[in-house]
Amino acid sequence: MNEGKSVSGRHLGGHDFSPQEIAAVYRAMAMRRDMRHFLSDPLDDALLARLLGAAHMAPSVGLMQPWRFIRVRDPGLRTRIHALVEAERVKTAQALAEREDEFMRLKVEGILECGEVLVAALADGREAHVFGRRTMPEMDLASVACAIQNLWLAARAENVGMGWVSLFDPEALRLLLKMPEGSRPVAVLCLGYVPAFYESPMLEEVKWAQRFALESMLHVDYWSEGAAPMPA
């Protein structure tokens, strides 16, 4: 294969990716992990700026760019965020009924250990953005998720671990962070160097759940009960 020519065989001039670059993109996706175990070493500001820059390059519906990021520097504020997460962890365990004890043994966050804590949030004033949202207003949330995924993949490429924490009361966290009315926290993101990346997703390693086969999630033309064959 010629350098600069895509796997599909199509040329895009100077916008081509080499086979090595293509492989690196897929490798970052395959090796991304939702991390829970961190070292406390801080991240360099230039590195964090690159990661946030990657997040800000995400696509958004109507180019509304609804994401906002709060960098949590105050150790006391970290502790209060952790307390909110811990309160919700207990309630989630109780809601799981027969899996309560099993859930309580899981490590679900690394807020107090990681090098950086970011809160990814939806901005206020989103009702003004109608393009792409008239019938699907939740596309603002989908856009923030794209920014988080960009951040996650860039972090993995930089050998930085990241964990997405969603165990919290959104309104309680909004008030704690003095966010404006109408805004909404989406995720507490733990970022930092790690002792090692998990060989497979942690919830698979502890046998909490397993990744579904892609074939079971693919349909052709219409939703059907049986699995569709993968493209040859």
Beta strands, then each sheet from edge to edge (+ up, - down):
strand 1: 67-72
strand 2: 116-122
strand 3: 161-165
strand 4: 184-192
sheet 1: 1+ 2- 4+ 3-
end
